[in-house]
């Protein structure tokens, strides 16, 4: 029933919604309807949202395919935690937190992508 993937998809959706709301808030504050209007704060918020939208679906697709093919349940939770934790850390680091948080966030998502892809390939070729 894909309950593990569903859990992380719901959490990722909430993160994406919060990041989108932050972009709208900053657009209203700065009176910018398209682009970032040269506002660094808005540009970083747009990228935090965009980056989440770029990475989350691919990781969630890998997770769903793994879960549907009886992938290891613990591994699925590790990939989901890397996704959610990575998105939160990346957004924090990009929007004013420590640069290390941003770096940790992107590396976390790369690890989830690589490990999930290798895991799925091992199931497919076995």
BELDA-V356145 format. One record per backbone hydrogen bond with DSSP energy under -0.5 kcal/mol. CO is the residue of the C=O (numbers start at 0). NH is the residue of the N-H. If there is no record, write none. Layout:
# BELDA-V356145
co/nh
CO/NH
CO/NH
This chain:
# BELDA-V356145
co/nh
1/5
2/6
3/7
4/8
5/9
6/10
7/11
8/12
9/13
10/14
11/15
12/16
13/17
14/18
15/19
16/20
17/21
18/22
19/23
20/24
21/25
22/26
23/27
24/28
25/29
26/30
26/31
30/32
35/38
37/39
38/42
39/43
40/44
41/45
42/46
43/47
44/48
45/49
46/50
47/51
48/52
49/53
50/54
51/55
52/56
54/58
55/59
56/60
57/61
58/62
59/63
60/64
61/65
62/66
63/67
64/68
65/68
65/70
66/69
71/75
72/76
73/77
74/78
75/79
76/80
77/81
78/82
79/83
80/84
81/85
82/86
83/87
84/88
85/89
86/90
87/91
88/92
89/93
90/94
91/96
92/95
97/100
97/101
98/102
99/103
100/104
101/105
102/106
103/107
104/108
105/109
106/110
107/111
108/112
109/113
110/114
111/115
112/116
113/117
114/118
115/119
116/120
117/121
118/122
119/123
120/124
121/125
